[in-house]
Amino acid sequence: MEAPRLFVVKKDGRREQYNRDKVLSGLRRACEKRPVSEAQREEIVAGIERELFARGESEVAGTLIGEKLMEALKSVDEVAYVRFASVYRDFRDVASFRAELEGLLAK
């Protein structure tokens, strides 16, 4: 049985087929030298995939995947979360980075 196809709509409007390896790769970079096991990373991705496929839609916004990854990372490892957020949100300066950290610390 073939898995349902899911396409990711990028910020610039391009569509590309969902690629689990690409999601895991970004997660691995954020978790590098952090106490987050490969099993934890796999479970994060599996959980997000369950949610995405349960929607029953053929397309999903890439931003939704990024937000779900950040949400999961925040509860697993805050440093990995900040690393991922800094790339995903494309902080332009120290002030925007600081604002993200302050929001994290306030919680």
C-alpha positions in Angstrom: 0.0 0.0 0.0 1.4 3.4 -0.9 1.5 6.2 1.6 -0.6 9.3 0.8 1.4 12.0 -0.9 1.8 15.3 0.9 3.1 18.5 -0.6 4.6 21.3 1.3 3.8 24.9 0.2 6.9 27.0 0.8 6.9 30.7 1.8 7.6 31.7 -1.8 4.6 29.7 -3.1 6.6 26.8 -4.4 5.3 23.3 -3.8 7.5 20.3 -3.1 6.8 16.8 -1.9 7.1 16.3 1.8 10.5 14.9 2.6 10.9 13.3 6.1 14.7 13.3 5.7 14.8 17.0 5.2 12.8 17.6 8.4 15.0 15.2 10.4 18.1 16.9 9.0 17.0 20.3 10.3 16.1 18.8 13.6 19.5 17.1 13.8 21.3 20.3 13.2 19.4 22.1 15.9 20.1 19.3 18.4 23.7 18.9 17.6 25.7 18.3 20.8 22.5 18.5 22.8 21.1 15.7 25.0 18.4 14.8 22.5 18.5 11.3 21.3 17.9 10.1 17.8 14.9 8.2 19.1 13.5 11.5 20.5 14.1 13.2 17.2 12.4 10.4 15.3 9.4 10.5 17.7 9.1 14.3 17.2 8.9 13.9 13.4 6.6 10.9 13.6 4.2 12.8 15.8 4.2 15.8 13.4 3.6 13.4 10.5 0.7 11.8 12.3 -0.9 15.2 12.7 -0.2 16.2 9.1 -1.5 13.1 7.5 -4.6 13.0 9.9 -5.7 16.3 8.4 -6.4 14.5 5.2 -5.1 17.3 3.0 -2.8 17.0 0.1 -0.9 20.2 0.9 0.4 21.8 4.0 2.1 25.1 4.6 5.8 24.7 5.4 5.3 27.3 8.2 3.0 24.8 9.9 5.7 22.2 10.0 8.3 24.7 11.3 6.0 25.9 14.0 5.2 22.3 15.1 8.9 21.5 15.2 9.6 24.6 17.4 6.7 23.7 19.7 8.1 20.2 20.1 11.7 21.3 20.6 10.7 23.9 23.2 9.5 21.1 25.5 12.4 18.8 24.8 15.5 21.1 24.8 15.3 24.9 25.0 18.8 25.4 23.4 17.8 23.3 20.4 14.6 25.3 20.2 16.5 28.6 20.1 18.9 27.2 17.5 16.0 26.0 15.3 14.1 29.3 15.8 17.1 31.4 14.9 17.3 29.8 11.5 13.6 29.3 10.9 12.6 32.8 11.9 15.7 34.3 10.3 16.6 36.7 13.0 18.0 39.8 11.5 19.7 41.2 14.5 20.6 40.6 18.1 17.4 42.5 19.3 15.1 40.0 17.6 17.1 37.1 19.0 17.0 38.7 22.4 13.2 39.2 22.2 12.8 35.4 21.4 15.0 34.5 24.4 13.1 36.9 26.7 9.8 35.3 25.6 11.2 31.9 26.4 12.5 33.0 29.8 9.2 34.6 30.7 7.4 31.3 30.4 
